[in-house]
Amino acid sequence: MKKVIPFTKTIPFETMIAEITDIEVKHNLEFNSKYDVSGNILVDGKYKMTDASQIEEDFHYELPFTINID
């Protein structure tokens, strides 16, 4: 059985963003029980603050989640 589970999260950045130049999304999962999965979505990357900027800033976020499976 396939099931789509929507996940929406706003990620706050410390500065303005003109362009995300690199992004990588990983996850770690843990089965807590037969019907319960939890873990983190790991988002890493680089961005530019302005279009003309040559300097890229790094960012890293861990987004926790818990999913109850029917």
C-alpha positions in Angstrom: 0.0 0.0 0.0 1.3 3.4 -0.9 0.2 6.5 1.0 1.1 10.1 0.5 1.6 12.0 3.7 1.8 15.8 3.2 4.4 17.7 5.2 4.5 21.5 5.3 7.0 23.5 7.3 8.2 27.1 7.0 12.0 27.4 7.4 13.1 30.9 8.7 16.4 32.3 7.4 18.4 34.9 9.2 18.9 37.0 6.1 17.2 37.8 2.8 17.5 35.1 0.1 17.9 35.8 -3.6 18.8 32.3 -4.7 19.3 28.8 -3.3 22.3 27.5 -5.1 22.6 24.0 -3.5 20.2 21.9 -1.5 20.3 18.3 -0.1 17.4 16.6 1.7 18.0 13.4 3.8 16.0 11.7 6.5 16.4 9.3 9.4 13.6 7.1 10.4 12.8 5.1 13.5 9.9 2.7 13.9 8.7 3.2 17.4 5.9 0.6 17.1 4.1 -1.2 14.3 2.0 1.9 13.6 4.3 4.8 14.6 7.3 6.2 12.7 9.3 9.2 13.8 12.5 10.9 12.7 14.0 14.0 11.2 14.1 15.5 7.7 17.6 17.0 7.3 17.9 20.0 4.9 21.3 21.3 4.1 22.4 23.7 1.4 23.8 27.1 0.3 22.2 30.3 -0.7 23.1 33.8 -2.0 21.7 36.9 -0.3 21.6 39.0 -3.5 21.6 38.2 -7.2 25.0 39.9 -7.6 26.6 38.3 -4.6 29.5 35.9 -5.0 29.4 34.8 -1.4 27.3 31.8 -0.5 26.0 31.2 3.0 25.4 27.7 4.4 22.2 26.6 6.0 21.2 23.4 8.0 17.8 22.5 9.4 16.4 19.5 11.2 12.6 19.1 10.8 11.2 16.6 13.3 8.2 14.5 12.3 5.9 11.7 13.7 3.7 9.7 11.4 0.9 7.4 12.6 0.1 4.7 10.1 -3.4 3.3 9.9 
